[in-house]
Amino acid sequence: MRNRIVAGLADVTIVVEAATKGGALITADIANSYNRDVCAFPGSVDLFYSAGCNELIRNHKAHLIRNAKDLKQLMQWDDQPNGNNHNPQLPLIFELSMEEQRVFDYLKDCKESAIDEIAAYCDLPQSKLAMILLEMEMNGIIQALPGKIYKLP
């Protein structure tokens, strides 16, 4: 399950080291099935933990990258004068459930809040709220911060 979440959330999956079997290759396969970019660093043909990366590259399942410049070129990330390479925009119109709307309104008023405070305010169990927050985060409506704190972007 974790591999699917990582592959689904990431713009690109980068495999640095992998044996011929393991979680990194599973995540790379899932990312490929989601039509996400996959990159791999090549390694020595004699090293056990380079075999997976080399195989991904050999089978054209991953782009060969050597450094950050290669990744930047592949992802078409241009230098911007303000240094901000990622400027996501919220959709102009989004339909929120009643529960999502309560969370949104609460975060709009308090700027940022911990999950337990949101749960208390919205009168939702944390297990249900966690699913709502994940969905809202994946849709770009809210942003998760360290410590289970959430805010509007």
C-alpha positions as CSV (number, residue, x, y, z in Angstrom):
1,M,0.0,0.0,0.0
2,R,2.8,2.4,0.9
3,N,4.5,1.9,-2.5
4,R,1.2,2.8,-4.3
5,I,0.9,6.0,-2.2
6,V,4.5,7.0,-2.9
7,A,4.2,6.3,-6.6
8,G,1.0,8.2,-6.8
9,L,2.0,11.3,-5.0
10,A,5.5,11.7,-6.5
11,D,6.1,13.6,-9.8
12,V,9.0,11.2,-10.4
13,T,10.3,8.1,-8.7
14,I,14.1,7.9,-8.4
15,V,15.8,4.6,-7.6
16,V,19.3,5.1,-6.3
17,E,20.2,1.5,-5.3
18,A,18.2,-1.7,-5.7
19,A,18.8,-5.4,-5.8
20,T,17.0,-7.4,-8.4
21,K,14.0,-7.7,-6.1
22,G,12.6,-5.4,-3.5
23,G,10.5,-2.4,-2.5
24,A,12.2,0.1,-4.7
25,L,11.5,-1.9,-7.9
26,I,7.9,-2.5,-6.8
27,T,7.5,1.2,-6.4
28,A,9.1,1.9,-9.8
29,D,6.8,-0.6,-11.5
30,I,3.7,1.0,-9.9
31,A,5.0,4.4,-10.9
32,N,5.3,3.2,-14.5
33,S,1.8,1.8,-14.4
34,Y,0.6,5.2,-13.3
35,N,2.5,6.8,-16.2
36,R,4.8,8.6,-13.9
37,D,8.5,9.2,-14.7
38,V,11.0,6.8,-13.2
39,C,14.7,7.5,-13.0
40,A,17.6,5.3,-11.9
41,F,21.2,5.9,-11.1
42,P,23.4,3.4,-12.9
43,G,25.9,1.4,-10.9
44,S,28.8,-1.0,-11.3
45,V,27.7,-4.3,-12.9
46,D,29.5,-6.2,-10.1
47,L,27.5,-4.6,-7.3
48,F,24.5,-6.5,-5.9
49,Y,22.6,-3.3,-5.0
50,S,23.2,-1.8,-8.5
51,A,21.6,-4.8,-10.4
52,G,18.0,-3.4,-10.0
53,C,18.8,0.1,-11.2
54,N,20.8,-1.3,-14.1
55,E,18.0,-3.6,-15.1
56,L,15.4,-0.8,-15.0
57,I,17.6,1.3,-17.3
58,R,18.4,-1.7,-19.6
59,N,14.7,-2.5,-20.0
60,H,13.8,1.1,-20.7
61,K,11.7,1.3,-17.5
62,A,13.7,4.1,-16.1
63,H,15.6,7.2,-17.4
64,L,19.3,7.1,-16.7
65,I,20.3,10.0,-14.5
66,R,23.7,10.9,-13.2
67,N,23.1,14.0,-11.2
68,A,20.5,16.7,-10.3
69,K,21.1,18.5,-13.6
70,D,19.9,15.4,-15.5
71,L,16.8,15.3,-13.3
72,K,16.1,19.0,-13.8
73,Q,16.4,18.6,-17.6
74,L,14.2,15.5,-17.7
75,M,11.5,17.2,-15.6
76,Q,11.8,20.4,-17.5
77,W,12.2,22.5,-14.4
78,D,13.4,25.9,-15.5
79,D,15.2,28.3,-13.3
80,Q,12.9,31.1,-12.2
81,P,14.2,34.5,-10.9
82,N,12.6,34.1,-7.5
83,G,13.9,30.5,-7.1
84,N,10.5,29.0,-6.8
85,N,10.3,26.1,-9.2
86,H,7.0,24.8,-8.1
87,N,3.9,27.0,-8.0
88,P,0.8,24.9,-7.8
89,Q,-2.5,26.5,-8.3
90,L,-5.8,25.5,-6.7
91,P,-8.6,24.7,-9.0
92,L,-10.9,27.6,-9.5
93,I,-13.9,25.5,-8.6
94,F,-13.9,22.5,-6.3
95,E,-16.8,20.7,-4.8
96,L,-16.2,19.8,-1.1
97,S,-18.2,17.5,1.0
98,M,-19.8,19.0,4.2
99,E,-17.0,17.6,6.3
100,E,-14.3,18.9,3.9
101,Q,-16.0,22.3,3.9
102,R,-15.9,22.4,7.7
103,V,-12.2,21.6,7.7
104,F,-11.5,24.2,5.0
105,D,-13.4,26.9,6.9
106,Y,-11.7,26.1,10.1
107,L,-8.2,26.3,8.5
108,K,-9.2,29.5,6.8
109,D,-10.0,31.0,10.2
110,C,-7.1,29.7,12.2
111,K,-4.4,29.6,9.5
112,E,-2.9,26.3,10.7
113,S,-3.9,23.6,13.1
114,A,-3.0,20.2,14.5
115,I,-5.1,17.2,13.6
116,D,-6.5,16.8,17.1
117,E,-7.7,20.4,17.2
118,I,-9.3,20.0,13.7
119,A,-11.0,16.7,14.9
120,A,-12.4,18.4,18.0
121,Y,-13.7,21.5,16.1
122,C,-15.2,19.4,13.3
123,D,-16.5,16.7,15.6
124,L,-14.9,13.9,13.6
125,P,-13.1,10.8,14.7
126,Q,-9.4,11.1,13.9
127,S,-9.4,8.0,11.7
128,K,-12.1,9.6,9.4
129,L,-10.5,13.0,9.5
130,A,-7.1,11.5,8.5
131,M,-8.8,10.2,5.3
132,I,-10.4,13.5,4.6
133,L,-7.1,15.4,5.2
134,L,-5.2,13.0,2.8
135,E,-7.8,13.5,0.1
136,M,-7.7,17.3,0.5
137,E,-3.9,17.3,0.5
138,M,-3.8,15.2,-2.7
139,N,-6.2,17.6,-4.3
140,G,-4.0,20.5,-3.4
141,I,-6.6,22.1,-1.1
142,I,-4.5,21.9,2.1
143,Q,-0.9,21.4,2.9
144,A,0.5,19.0,5.6
145,L,3.3,20.2,7.8
146,P,5.6,18.2,10.2
147,G,3.9,17.2,13.5
148,K,0.5,16.4,11.9
149,I,-0.2,20.1,11.4
150,Y,-2.3,21.3,8.4
151,K,-2.8,24.7,6.7
152,L,-4.2,26.1,3.5
153,P,-1.5,26.6,0.8
